[in-house]
């Protein structure tokens, strides 16, 4: 099996994932998964695609991720891994799609407008 390369995005985070056959090692930005994502919730999010398809111990994953915060990065990795798992076996699509793992979340921070305090908040209005 050759290396599978996929990209996942969430908010401003971009994750590039390289999946190859191995023993289940996940490396994020040249660090161990447990070092990069300290909380169990984020570790679960990253491994979710493999857990649902019973592939935790079958593949080694190398991830380059940048931008956004740690939650956005974890969800970007999850999307990229879900896309990679679907390329490995097309039957996995039926497992991952109902869980919402193949959906790109388009929500981004709304831009600040001129003449306003924030995106929607205005400066205090004075009648007199």
C-alpha positions as CSV (number, residue, x, y, z in Angstrom):
1,X,0.0,0.0,0.0
2,X,1.3,3.4,-0.9
3,X,0.9,6.5,1.3
4,X,-2.5,8.2,1.2
5,X,-2.5,12.0,1.5
6,X,-5.6,13.9,2.4
7,X,-6.4,17.4,3.6
8,X,-9.0,18.5,6.2
9,X,-10.1,21.9,7.3
10,X,-12.0,23.5,10.2
11,X,-12.4,27.2,10.9
12,X,-8.8,28.4,10.1
13,X,-7.0,25.1,10.9
14,X,-5.6,23.1,8.0
15,X,-4.5,19.5,8.5
16,X,-2.4,17.4,6.0
17,X,-2.6,13.7,6.8
18,X,-0.3,10.9,5.5
19,X,-1.7,7.4,6.2
20,X,0.5,4.3,5.7
21,X,0.4,0.7,6.9
22,X,1.8,0.3,10.4
23,X,1.1,-0.3,14.1
24,X,-1.2,2.5,14.9
25,X,1.3,5.3,15.7
26,X,-0.1,8.9,15.2
27,X,2.4,11.7,15.0
28,X,1.2,15.3,14.9
29,X,3.8,18.0,14.0
30,X,6.6,15.6,14.8
31,X,5.2,15.0,18.3
32,X,3.3,12.1,19.8
33,X,-0.5,12.4,19.8
34,X,-0.7,12.4,23.6
35,X,1.8,15.2,23.8
36,X,0.2,17.5,21.2
37,X,-3.4,16.9,22.4
38,X,-3.3,16.6,26.2
39,X,-7.1,16.0,26.8
40,X,-8.8,12.7,26.2
41,X,-11.7,14.4,24.3
42,X,-9.4,15.8,21.6
43,X,-7.5,12.4,21.4
44,X,-10.9,10.7,20.9
45,X,-11.9,13.2,18.2
46,X,-8.7,12.4,16.3
47,X,-9.0,8.6,16.6
48,X,-12.8,8.6,15.9
49,X,-12.7,7.6,12.2
50,X,-10.4,4.7,13.0
51,X,-12.4,3.6,16.1
52,X,-15.7,3.5,14.1
53,X,-14.1,1.4,11.3
54,X,-12.0,-0.9,13.6
55,X,-8.7,0.2,12.2
56,X,-6.9,1.6,15.3
57,X,-3.9,-0.7,15.1
58,X,-3.6,-1.1,11.3
59,X,-2.2,2.3,10.1
60,X,0.5,4.8,11.0
61,X,-0.5,8.4,10.6
62,X,1.8,11.5,10.1
63,X,0.0,14.8,10.4
64,X,1.1,18.4,9.6
65,X,-1.4,20.9,11.1
66,X,-1.4,24.6,11.4
67,X,-3.8,27.5,12.1
68,X,-6.6,27.9,14.5
69,X,-6.8,26.5,18.1
70,X,-6.4,23.0,19.3
71,X,-10.1,22.0,19.0
72,X,-10.2,23.2,15.4
73,X,-7.0,21.4,14.6
74,X,-8.3,18.2,16.1
75,X,-11.5,18.4,14.0
76,X,-9.5,19.2,10.9
77,X,-7.4,16.1,11.5
78,X,-10.6,14.1,12.0
79,X,-12.0,15.2,8.7
80,X,-8.8,14.4,6.8
81,X,-8.5,10.9,8.5
82,X,-12.2,10.2,7.6
83,X,-11.5,11.0,4.0
84,X,-8.4,8.8,4.0
85,X,-10.3,5.9,5.6
86,X,-13.0,6.2,2.9
87,X,-10.3,6.0,0.2
88,X,-9.0,2.8,1.8
89,X,-12.3,1.0,1.6
90,X,-15.5,2.6,0.1
91,X,-17.7,0.6,2.5
92,X,-16.4,2.8,5.3
93,X,-18.3,5.7,3.8
94,X,-21.6,4.2,4.9
95,X,-20.3,4.1,8.5
96,X,-18.8,7.6,8.7
97,X,-21.4,9.6,6.8
98,X,-24.3,9.1,9.3
99,X,-21.9,10.2,12.1
100,X,-21.2,13.5,10.3
101,X,-17.4,12.9,10.0
102,X,-17.3,13.5,6.2
103,X,-19.0,17.0,6.4
104,X,-16.8,20.1,6.2
105,X,-18.0,22.5,8.9
106,X,-18.1,25.9,7.0
107,X,-18.6,28.1,10.1
108,X,-15.9,30.8,10.2
109,X,-15.4,33.9,12.3
110,X,-17.4,36.8,10.7
111,X,-15.3,39.8,9.7
112,X,-15.3,43.0,11.7
113,X,-17.1,45.9,9.8
114,X,-15.8,49.5,9.8
115,X,-17.8,51.9,11.9
116,X,-18.7,49.1,14.3
117,X,-17.1,47.7,17.4
118,X,-17.1,44.1,16.3
119,X,-18.8,42.0,13.5
120,X,-22.3,42.8,14.8
121,X,-21.9,44.9,17.9
122,X,-22.2,48.6,17.3
123,X,-20.8,51.6,19.2
124,X,-23.2,53.0,21.8
125,X,-25.8,55.2,20.2
126,X,-26.4,58.6,21.7
127,X,-29.6,60.4,20.7
128,X,-28.6,63.8,22.3
